[in-house]
Amino acid sequence: MELLNPLMLWGSIAIAIPVILHFWHQKKGKVIEWAATQWLIEKNLQQSRGIRLDNLLLLLLRCLLIVLFCFFLSKPLLKWAGAEPAAQKIHLVQPNSLIINNFKFELEEALKKGEKIYWIQNTPTLLENISQQPTTTDFNPLILQSCLNKIAPVVNEAQLHLYFINTAKLAEVDNIFVPFRFSLHTVVDSLTKEPKPYLVFANTKVFVNARNELISQPELDKNTQYQPKPVLNSPINALILNQDKAEIQAITASLKALAEVYQLPVSIDTELANDKTYQWVFSNKTIPTQSNGFLPTTLYIISNTNTTPASRLGYQQNIINVPNSFSPQLSARVFNGELPEWLAEVLIKHYGLNPSEPALSQQQLKALFSYTGYKKASHESEFSKILLLVFIVILGIERFIAIRKNA
């Protein structure tokens, strides 16, 4: 037997309450007038001072009710002997050749023993031959959670073994809930690396190097693979359409600071020039419509605007909505001098220069995966119903005896 909330058992100390009330009720007594009382001597009128246990059955029932109620609140889990088969081993495998190659021996042994192996998919499918991978190889924490949720109802009790590639994308969710006891088998993909993008401005290249640092220098890092062409090969033309002078000054100063740190050629306009194409547009009232000066890749940073919906543009992913204005009085980011740093983050995200994220540590994985105990919840529900029924029956007996004896 296991208690989910054992601290509630401390409430059983309350059995002292009916015991105290029992003796106090006896000691109080009642004065009964009797005609021959005058003939009794004074010492015979004194009350008995001994401790007597009257209505002992009623006292025991009341104490039992308190103990039973505390036991009910402690949420006991009772495993009936022979009621459940031994936990079976179930293997959930990410459909990836790297996983198959690393855990080929374990999976082949599991197949020989008749243990069930499922591909981790939205709808889990049985694996019969490890050399045949499914056509759909998508994997993310939501797919893993969906697979676990669909496995739980069809299994009585299991020991889960999860096989997947350890990546930082798993941390996109706060928790992954596993219904049974589980073991994690992970591998880090250190071979598959996509070429990184970079920017080119005249003789300067801006990129993320092998140490995950955003730097600008004439040559690319030789220890990192980059895309054959830069994602941007022209100066950054910024258009500031904000009307507030304080906002214009704050944005201009931040863009100049960003340009100075990373050696970026940034051109700043406060009015639309027909002979330019703009990469960044700042506004606090309206979103400009598409024209010759705006590209599908133009980044729009809209501050303090609720009047013009973002749906006016066909490329909503290039819109950043800032709830407050960029004035020092209303923006803590501007007041604390953090706007240039924030613009650098925007630059990195917009052009895909994000540093590669390392795999999760063992401590992070343990914190991410949580055991919920799917089948134990059903045992708890059944046993709790029995306890509640016993409590009601004893309460009925106690009330019946108390009314009959007026105690």
C-alpha positions as MATLAB code, in Angstrom:
seq = 'MELLNPLMLWGSIAIAIPVILHFWHQKKGKVIEWAATQWLIEKNLQQSRGIRLDNLLLLLLRCLLIVLFCFFLSKPLLKWAGAEPAAQKIHLVQPNSLIINNFKFELEEALKKGEKIYWIQNTPTLLENISQQPTTTDFNPLILQSCLNKIAPVVNEAQLHLYFINTAKLAEVDNIFVPFRFSLHTVVDSLTKEPKPYLVFANTKVFVNARNELISQPELDKNTQYQPKPVLNSPINALILNQDKAEIQAITASLKALAEVYQLPVSIDTELANDKTYQWVFSNKTIPTQSNGFLPTTLYIISNTNTTPASRLGYQQNIINVPNSFSPQLSARVFNGELPEWLAEVLIKHYGLNPSEPALSQQQLKALFSYTGYKKASHESEFSKILLLVFIVILGIERFIAIRKNA';
ca = [
       0.000    0.000    0.000;
       1.171    3.496   -0.857;
      -0.100    6.881    0.353;
      -0.168    9.790   -2.083;
      -0.774   12.338    0.680;
       0.679   10.800    3.875;
       0.769   14.096    5.773;
      -3.016   13.905    6.202;
      -2.519   11.038    8.651;
      -1.412   13.606   11.209;
      -5.063   14.606   11.373;
      -5.800   11.366   13.234;
      -4.517   13.155   16.341;
      -8.016   14.653   16.404;
      -9.328   11.421   17.985;
      -8.502   13.139   21.267;
     -11.486   15.464   20.693;
     -14.295   12.850   21.111;
     -12.425   11.318   24.102;
     -12.218   14.696   25.863;
     -15.859   15.491   25.082;
     -16.870   12.064   26.338;
     -15.332   12.533   29.807;
     -16.428   16.160   30.028;
     -20.020   15.172   29.328;
     -19.875   12.526   32.087;
     -18.355   14.884   34.690;
     -20.947   17.594   34.111;
     -23.796   15.503   35.497;
     -27.412   16.543   36.247;
     -29.159   17.431   39.533;
     -32.216   15.218   40.147;
     -34.600   16.315   42.923;
     -35.631   13.520   45.279;
     -37.978   13.754   48.247;
     -35.688   11.825   50.614;
     -32.636   13.932   49.823;
     -33.012   15.781   53.126;
     -32.433   12.567   55.058;
     -29.087   11.907   53.359;
     -25.966   13.026   55.139;
     -23.799   15.602   53.351;
     -20.971   13.216   52.389;
     -23.342   11.004   50.420;
     -24.243   13.998   48.263;
     -20.693   14.365   46.912;
     -20.201   13.361   43.246;
     -18.125   10.369   42.336;
     -14.650   11.426   41.140;
     -13.664    8.224   39.325;
     -13.217    7.857   35.549;
     -15.990    5.794   34.003;
     -16.178    4.683   30.379;
     -19.877    4.838   29.605;
     -21.085    4.324   26.025;
     -17.747    2.780   25.086;
     -19.006    1.502   21.705;
     -20.155    4.995   20.733;
     -16.776    6.450   21.710;
     -14.911    3.858   19.636;
     -17.115    4.529   16.598;
     -16.465    8.265   16.783;
     -12.706    7.740   17.047;
     -12.860    5.297   14.142;
     -14.694    7.862   12.008;
     -11.907   10.419   12.503;
      -9.149    7.912   11.725;
     -11.018    6.647    8.666;
     -11.591   10.182    7.382;
      -7.878   11.044    7.710;
      -6.970    7.779    6.005;
      -9.339    8.658    3.153;
      -7.708   12.086    2.720;
      -4.236   10.487    2.588;
      -5.274    8.850   -0.742;
      -4.124    5.252   -0.207;
      -3.271    3.082   -3.192;
      -3.990   -0.587   -2.709;
      -2.610   -3.238   -5.017;
      -4.632   -6.417   -4.745;
      -2.533   -9.548   -4.796;
      -2.662  -11.183   -8.210;
      -4.960   -8.478   -9.587;
      -2.437   -7.172  -12.089;
       0.109   -8.923  -14.269;
       3.754   -8.020  -14.050;
       4.655   -4.788  -15.777;
       5.464   -5.387  -19.417;
       8.243   -3.604  -21.239;
       7.209   -1.257  -24.018;
       9.698    0.544  -26.224;
       8.912    3.872  -27.914;
      11.406    4.732  -30.640;
      11.914    7.952  -32.577;
      11.908    7.102  -36.311;
      15.480    8.080  -37.026;
      18.365    6.076  -38.470;
      20.750    7.449  -35.835;
      18.565    6.033  -33.055;
      18.215    2.680  -34.838;
      21.970    2.344  -35.353;
      22.837    3.272  -31.765;
      20.270    1.004  -30.104;
      20.046   -1.754  -32.691;
      21.128   -4.507  -30.279;
      18.620   -3.475  -27.581;
      15.744   -3.277  -30.028;
      16.543   -6.611  -31.668;
      16.677   -8.289  -28.253;
      13.320   -6.738  -27.367;
      11.786   -8.141  -30.555;
      13.154  -11.607  -29.765;
      11.556  -11.478  -26.302;
       8.202  -10.489  -27.780;
       8.205   -7.023  -26.239;
       6.186   -4.356  -28.020;
       8.016   -1.607  -29.874;
       6.219    1.460  -31.202;
       7.351    4.287  -33.437;
       6.920    7.669  -31.755;
       4.236    9.300  -33.888;
       0.922   11.093  -33.352;
      -0.668    7.672  -33.793;
       1.848    5.105  -32.483;
       2.438    2.172  -34.834;
       3.986   -1.180  -33.986;
       7.547   -1.787  -35.130;
       7.983   -5.215  -36.651;
      11.230   -4.740  -38.542;
      13.769   -2.153  -37.385;
      15.163   -1.841  -40.897;
      11.858   -0.455  -42.171;
      11.326    3.088  -40.964;
       8.017    4.914  -41.450;
       7.696    7.561  -44.124;
       6.809   10.222  -41.536;
       9.835   11.001  -39.383;
       8.637   14.204  -37.704;
       9.568   14.449  -34.046;
       8.949   17.109  -31.412;
       7.806   17.138  -27.775;
       4.133   17.501  -28.750;
       4.289   14.390  -30.932;
       5.994   12.498  -28.109;
       3.320   13.590  -25.627;
       0.541   12.610  -28.023;
       2.109    9.182  -28.448;
       2.340    8.683  -24.672;
      -1.270    9.749  -24.172;
      -2.499    7.191  -26.715;
      -0.340    4.375  -25.357;
      -1.610    4.746  -21.771;
      -5.253    3.581  -22.176;
      -4.347    0.372  -24.021;
      -1.778   -0.847  -21.471;
      -2.481   -2.133  -17.955;
       0.933   -1.564  -16.424;
       4.217   -1.067  -18.232;
       7.868   -0.137  -17.979;
       8.449    2.357  -20.781;
      11.762    2.721  -22.584;
      12.012    5.926  -24.615;
      14.572    6.242  -27.413;
      15.077    9.658  -28.989;
      17.651   12.245  -30.045;
      18.498   14.687  -27.284;
      18.020   18.210  -28.606;
      17.228   21.571  -27.053;
      13.893   21.583  -28.903;
      12.528   19.230  -26.253;
      12.549   22.156  -23.839;
       9.932   23.972  -25.928;
       7.380   22.560  -23.470;
       7.459   22.817  -19.684;
       6.853   19.124  -19.011;
       6.405   15.816  -20.776;
       4.087   13.577  -18.742;
       4.801    9.851  -18.823;
       1.990    7.563  -17.565;
       4.228    4.688  -16.408;
       7.662    4.128  -14.936;
      10.183    4.913  -17.633;
      13.818    4.903  -18.715;
      15.352    7.358  -21.152;
      17.767    6.263  -23.873;
      19.124    9.286  -25.703;
      21.840   10.123  -28.165;
      23.239   13.469  -29.267;
      23.380   14.102  -32.997;
      26.804   15.669  -33.415;
      27.169   14.822  -37.097;
      24.149   16.362  -38.750;
      24.761   20.101  -38.908;
      22.920   22.355  -41.294;
      24.953   25.115  -42.975;
      24.571   28.376  -41.085;
      23.426   31.618  -42.716;
      25.476   34.795  -42.646;
      25.312   38.453  -43.675;
      27.690   40.357  -45.949;
      28.262   44.117  -45.756;
      31.023   45.296  -48.144;
      34.193   43.670  -46.690;
      32.552   42.573  -43.447;
      30.731   39.319  -42.745;
      28.433   38.894  -39.749;
      27.907   35.301  -38.568;
      27.845   32.919  -35.613;
      31.123   31.084  -35.172;
      31.868   27.617  -33.815;
      31.791   28.947  -30.229;
      28.228   30.240  -30.725;
      29.358   33.878  -30.745;
      27.934   36.526  -33.053;
      30.936   38.280  -34.597;
      31.788   40.413  -37.616;
      35.059   39.997  -39.504;
      36.319   39.843  -43.097;
      36.404   36.022  -43.310;
      34.013   33.293  -42.203;
      34.923   30.817  -39.482;
      36.785   27.899  -41.075;
      35.566   25.454  -38.412;
      31.881   25.964  -39.295;
      29.930   25.174  -42.423;
      27.984   28.084  -43.912;
      25.454   28.456  -46.694;
      26.849   29.133  -50.184;
      25.153   32.547  -50.393;
      24.524   35.195  -47.732;
      20.946   35.883  -46.640;
      21.618   39.625  -46.915;
      24.180   41.291  -49.145;
      23.265   44.969  -48.903;
      23.277   47.758  -46.308;
      20.415   47.830  -43.804;
      18.081   50.676  -44.684;
      15.899   51.568  -41.718;
      12.782   53.737  -42.004;
      11.456   55.360  -38.817;
       7.836   56.477  -39.158;
       7.238   57.189  -35.465;
       5.892   60.681  -34.816;
       7.189   61.123  -31.265;
      10.591   62.842  -31.204;
      11.722   60.924  -28.115;
      10.996   57.628  -29.881;
      12.856   58.708  -32.998;
      15.898   59.703  -30.949;
      15.880   56.440  -28.975;
      15.562   54.238  -32.088;
      18.188   56.226  -33.995;
      20.691   56.073  -31.140;
      20.133   52.326  -30.705;
      20.589   51.611  -34.418;
      23.818   53.607  -34.470;
      25.099   51.723  -31.416;
      24.235   48.402  -33.062;
      25.988   49.462  -36.263;
      29.094   50.542  -34.359;
      29.429   47.318  -32.350;
      28.965   44.925  -35.303;
      30.334   47.226  -38.035;
      27.031   47.273  -39.902;
      26.296   49.832  -42.618;
      22.946   51.166  -41.396;
      21.124   53.981  -43.181;
      18.362   55.711  -41.217;
      15.485   57.670  -42.795;
      12.536   59.374  -41.116;
      10.673   59.866  -44.386;
       9.987   57.403  -47.186;
      12.463   57.681  -50.080;
      11.208   56.272  -53.352;
      14.669   55.263  -54.548;
      15.350   52.946  -51.576;
      14.264   49.521  -50.436;
      13.952   49.160  -46.684;
      14.964   46.151  -44.644;
      13.645   47.521  -41.305;
      10.599   49.726  -40.743;
       9.666   51.273  -37.387;
       6.174   52.680  -36.850;
       3.820   53.476  -33.976;
       0.523   54.076  -35.784;
       0.048   52.261  -39.054;
       1.613   49.420  -40.978;
       2.764   50.638  -44.379;
       1.264   48.945  -47.405;
       3.456   47.087  -49.857;
       5.131   49.285  -52.433;
       8.416   49.549  -54.310;
      10.253   50.426  -51.119;
       9.127   47.356  -49.148;
      10.142   43.742  -49.686;
       8.549   40.465  -48.526;
      11.535   40.159  -46.181;
      11.136   43.659  -44.719;
      10.987   43.567  -40.926;
       8.284   45.704  -39.311;
       8.621   46.733  -35.660;
       5.287   48.229  -34.610;
       5.143   49.939  -31.227;
       2.107   51.075  -29.256;
      -0.385   50.452  -32.058;
      -3.797   48.795  -31.903;
      -5.500   50.489  -34.821;
      -4.090   48.671  -37.845;
      -4.281   44.852  -37.855;
      -1.254   42.887  -38.919;
      -3.365   41.064  -41.502;
      -2.857   43.967  -43.914;
       0.476   42.412  -44.784;
       0.769   39.028  -46.421;
       3.975   38.247  -44.507;
       2.880   38.486  -40.876;
       5.911   36.535  -39.654;
       7.982   39.681  -40.310;
       5.995   41.791  -37.859;
       7.076   42.398  -34.267;
       4.442   44.043  -32.087;
       5.772   45.971  -29.094;
       3.036   46.894  -26.577;
       4.714   50.098  -25.365;
       6.318   52.974  -27.187;
      10.073   53.385  -27.487;
      10.142   56.563  -25.416;
      12.286   56.480  -22.242;
       9.282   57.474  -20.132;
       7.170   54.486  -21.175;
       9.702   51.775  -22.015;
      11.924   50.227  -19.363;
      13.993   48.687  -22.151;
      14.828   52.157  -23.503;
      15.228   53.714  -20.060;
      17.755   51.031  -19.008;
      19.704   51.266  -22.270;
      18.759   47.745  -23.385;
      17.251   48.679  -26.749;
      20.487   48.129  -28.794;
      20.887   44.674  -27.282;
      17.254   43.864  -28.059;
      17.698   45.025  -31.667;
      20.705   42.702  -31.959;
      18.487   39.811  -30.848;
      15.919   40.849  -33.436;
      18.638   40.899  -36.094;
      19.807   37.405  -35.163;
      16.297   35.934  -35.146;
      15.073   37.667  -38.313;
      17.978   36.497  -40.461;
      18.236   33.068  -38.859;
      21.659   33.579  -37.304;
      20.591   31.820  -34.132;
      23.427   29.986  -32.372;
      23.061   26.219  -32.315;
      21.619   25.100  -29.004;
      23.369   22.336  -27.074;
      21.640   19.138  -26.022;
      19.856   19.005  -22.667;
      21.802   17.816  -19.651;
      20.722   14.771  -17.654;
      19.428   17.041  -14.922;
      17.341   18.997  -17.447;
      15.939   15.781  -18.906;
      14.930   14.532  -15.449;
      13.187   17.824  -14.762;
      11.437   17.742  -18.142;
       9.984   14.213  -17.931;
       7.426   13.675  -15.150;
       5.915   10.365  -14.053;
       2.140   10.632  -13.572;
       1.045    7.093  -12.714;
      -1.859    6.534  -15.120;
      -3.147    3.219  -13.785;
      -2.583    4.045  -10.140;
      -5.191    6.728  -10.437;
      -7.831    4.099  -11.213;
      -6.815    1.986   -8.190;
      -7.036    5.078   -6.041;
     -10.533    5.793   -7.321;
     -11.802    2.249   -6.618;
     -10.304    1.992   -3.141;
     -11.466    5.506   -2.254;
     -15.034    4.516   -3.096;
     -14.785    1.576   -0.710;
     -13.403    3.777    2.070;
     -16.143    6.333    1.506;
     -18.827    3.637    1.679;
     -17.397    2.260    4.946;
     -17.260    5.784    6.372;
     -20.942    6.382    5.551;
     -22.012    3.052    7.084;
     -20.095    3.686   10.337;
     -21.448    7.241   10.476;
     -25.004    5.877   10.156;
     -24.404    3.363   12.975;
     -22.920    6.081   15.199;
     -25.879    8.394   14.612;
     -28.361    5.584   15.315;
     -26.724    4.681   18.655;
     -26.301    8.348   19.661;
     -30.006    9.090   19.073;
     -31.153    5.943   20.904;
     -29.031    6.700   23.969;
     -29.317   10.470   23.715;
     -25.509   10.725   23.969;
];
